[in-house]
Structure formats: structure tokens, C-alpha cells
């Protein structure tokens, strides 16, 4: 083999090797892009379903005669957190959790688009059974709203408990360093026996917020600054009782 032929062979071999590397890199990028898009699509779908379920929950409770006080509490509130399915259960070791949406009333009396949150808790003690609840938290002042947006929101051991106005399974709790600002209206199915779960925390779901609205969609940007909106939440917003605009 002469020098020129050898050089051409080495060039072809190098080209093929480089082409294979480029092709492999493109495949990996495509796979990674597909996985990322798939994850974002799942989050967006879950967020859309939660918005629909939250609307069904608030409409059911508002039409339930046992929850006749819910409407005036919402009308007086500054914000609302709706958890369509809060699951509690355990045998010795217990757990509680569910996702929900936070909405805040503006100075013009209108409701913001929803921001996505999750409640999670666990405990150890004498307990057995299971329970699924629809829960609506009413945040009665700006302090309660700001505490949820800016601080870790806790139920149970880290917050005082007050007697709620209605309903079996009803609980009322305050945000940290606040006094009876938040009431929880709860409609439960099932029976849970034993000690109360304490230390429950409510925190935002960043992935769902960004999947539903876009990058940079923080709870504050959604519910206070109102820089993000999604027409898919219009029916939920319209289902909430309104009150006169504040001056």
C-alpha cells in the first residue's frame, strides 16, 4: 500500500469514527430530550388534573348543606388552599399526604391563578385504619398568605390548633407565629383511629408550577404578582365565591 492510499484509508476510518461519535451523541441528546419532555408532560398533565379535581371539590363542598359556613369563610378570606384528596393511613407507623392548589384574592376582589402545593406528614404511635378527605384551607389574612409563601407551613406540633366551625373531621390550624388565621374544612371517607398526625408540612411543587405555566413560575409570581396565568384554570377561579374589592 502506497503512502497516498494509506492516508486515504486512515482518513476514511477517522471520518467513519467521527461520524459514529456524532450520531451517538445525537441519539443520546434525542433520548435525553425525550425523557425530559416526557417528565415535563407528565407534570403538566398531573397539574391539569389537579386543577379539575380542585374545582369539583370546591363545588361539591359549597353545595353541601353541612358546609354552609364555608362560603362566608371563603368570602372573608385572603387565600384558599384546596386539597381534593388527602390520604391518611397506617398501622403503628402512619402517613398523610396530598397535593393541592393555592389561590389568593387580589385587591380588586378577583382570584389568582392556582399555584401547586403538597402536604406531607408521618408519625409513629397507636393508630390503625385509613381515610381519604377533601380539604379546603381558608387563609383569613395577609399574614397567613405570606407565611405560606415565605415560610415552611406546618400543622400539628409546630402550630396551635383551634376548633373549626363545622363538620366531622374538621381541623383548624395556624401558620407559624400567627394566631388562628387558617381554618380547614374537611369531608372525610373512612375511619382513622389513634393519635393525631403532627408535623405535617405544606410546600410548593416547583416542577408542577413550571410545567403548568413556564420557567420562573414561583408561587409568589403566580398568586401575588400575577405574572403567570393559564386559561385551563378559569373555571376553577370562577367557582370561588367573590367579595367586594378592598380599598
PyMOL commands that set and color helices and strands:
alter all, ss='L'
color gray80, all
select helices_A, chain A and resi 3-63+65-67+70-76+142-150+156-158+206-213+219-223+231-239
alter helices_A, ss='H'
color red, helices_A
select strands_A, chain A and resi 79-104+115-139+153-155+161-162+171-173+182-194+200-204
alter strands_A, ss='S'
color yellow, strands_A
deselect
rebuild
show_as cartoon
